Amino acid sequence: DGGTYSDGLAVNCSVCAAGTASSSRASECYDCDAGKHSGDGASSCLSCAGGTYSNGGASVCIACDNGTYSLAASSACSKCDGGTWSNKGAAACSTCAAGRASTSGSASCTLCKTGEFSASGAATCTSCLSGTATAITGSSECSNCSVGKHGSST
């Protein structure tokens, strides 16, 4: 059966340890590749799910940290780009909504301050031009100042 091995001198087959596997009639167990894992007595290694990763010879896959992600069968997690974010164990990064921004590797998006705005997926908030303003935080655009009023950059 798979998941066991015999070195040729043994009377009984031995169970492959977690992080290794074997096919039937094997003389040894092989380490699981990076991005894969196995439990005791495995006949094959399984791919890590998206949002997790492993080094070679792993018995379990490890969840990616906040601000990172991984596709299935990954050997490492990648940082989310600016304008995106992720929670622990994410298979993909989420895009910041308009009026919010984030730097690379962020676990959340930050509201733009009063006098700033951003489009969806922005890495930074942009200051309103002279003659325009935002009255609230988290704005997606600046509005023209009404007659008799002016906006100034801060």
C-alpha positions in Angstrom: 0.0 0.0 0.0 1.1 3.6 -0.5 2.2 5.6 2.6 4.5 2.8 3.8 7.9 1.6 2.9 10.4 -1.2 3.4 14.1 -0.9 3.1 14.3 -4.5 1.8 15.6 -6.0 5.1 12.5 -5.3 7.1 9.9 -7.9 8.0 7.1 -5.3 8.1 6.5 -2.1 6.3 7.0 1.2 8.1 4.6 4.2 8.0 5.9 7.3 6.2 6.1 10.3 8.6 4.0 13.4 8.2 5.6 15.6 5.5 6.6 12.6 3.4 4.8 10.1 1.2 5.4 7.0 -0.8 3.8 5.0 -3.6 3.2 1.2 -3.2 6.2 -1.1 -3.0 8.5 1.9 -2.1 11.9 1.4 -0.5 11.8 4.9 1.0 9.5 7.9 1.6 10.0 11.2 -0.3 9.7 14.7 1.2 6.7 16.7 0.1 7.7 19.6 -2.2 7.3 23.2 -1.1 3.6 24.2 -1.4 2.4 20.7 -0.4 1.9 18.8 2.8 1.0 15.3 4.1 0.0 13.5 7.3 1.4 10.2 8.6 1.1 7.3 6.1 0.3 9.4 3.1 0.5 7.9 -0.4 0.8 11.4 -2.0 1.3 15.0 -0.9 -1.6 17.4 -1.1 -1.4 21.0 -2.4 -1.7 23.8 0.2 -5.0 25.7 -0.3 -4.9 29.4 -1.4 -4.1 31.6 1.6 -1.6 29.1 2.9 2.0 28.0 2.1 4.6 25.4 3.1 8.3 24.7 2.8 9.4 21.3 1.7 8.7 18.3 3.9 5.7 20.0 5.7 3.1 18.2 7.6 0.8 21.3 7.6 0.4 24.4 5.6 0.8 27.8 7.3 -1.7 30.7 6.9 -0.4 33.8 5.2 -0.2 36.9 7.5 -2.3 40.0 7.3 -1.4 42.1 4.2 -0.2 39.0 2.3 -1.8 36.3 0.1 -1.0 33.1 -1.8 -2.4 31.0 -4.5 -2.9 27.2 -4.1 0.4 25.2 -3.8 2.5 28.2 -2.9 5.9 28.0 -1.1 5.6 31.6 0.1 3.1 34.4 0.6 3.3 37.7 -1.4 2.6 41.2 -0.2 -0.6 42.9 -1.3 0.1 45.8 -3.7 -0.7 49.4 -2.6 -4.4 50.1 -2.9 -5.2 46.6 -1.7 -5.4 44.7 1.6 -5.9 41.3 3.1 -6.7 39.5 6.4 -4.8 36.5 7.6 -5.1 33.4 5.3 -6.2 35.3 2.2 -6.0 33.7 -1.2 -6.3 37.2 -2.9 -6.1 40.8 -1.9 -9.2 43.0 -1.8 -9.3 46.4 -3.4 -9.6 49.6 -1.3 -12.9 51.4 -1.9 -12.9 54.9 -3.2 -12.1 57.4 -0.4 -9.6 55.0 1.1 -6.0 54.0 0.4 -3.3 51.6 1.5 0.4 51.0 1.1 1.9 47.6 0.1 1.4 44.9 2.6 -1.5 46.5 4.4 -4.1 44.7 6.5 -6.7 47.4 6.0 -7.4 50.6 4.0 -7.3 54.1 5.7 -9.9 56.8 5.2 -8.7 59.8 3.2 -8.6 62.9 5.4 -10.7 66.0 4.9 -9.2 67.9 1.9 -8.1 64.6 0.3 -9.7 62.1 -2.0 -9.0 58.8 -3.8 -10.4 56.5 -6.5 -11.0 52.8 -5.8 -7.7 50.9 -5.5 -5.5 53.9 -4.6 -2.2 53.5 -2.8 -2.4 57.1 -1.5 -4.9 59.9 -1.0 -4.5 63.0 -3.2 -5.0 66.6 -1.9 -7.8 68.6 -3.4 -6.7 71.3 -5.9 -7.1 74.9 -5.0 -10.8 76.0 -5.4 -12.0 72.5 -4.4 -12.6 70.8 -1.1 -14.0 67.8 0.7 -16.2 68.4 3.8 -15.9 64.8 5.1 -13.2 62.1 5.4 -13.3 59.2 3.0 -14.2 61.3 -0.1 -13.9 59.9 -3.6 -13.8 63.3 -5.2 -13.4 67.0 -4.4 -16.2 69.4 -5.0 -15.9 73.0 -6.3 -16.2 75.6 -3.7 -19.5 77.6 -3.9 -19.5 81.2 -4.9 -18.0 83.4 -2.1 -15.9 80.6 -0.7 -12.5 79.2 -1.5 -10.5 76.0 -0.9 -6.8 76.0 0.0 -4.4 73.1 0.0 -3.1 72.0 3.5 
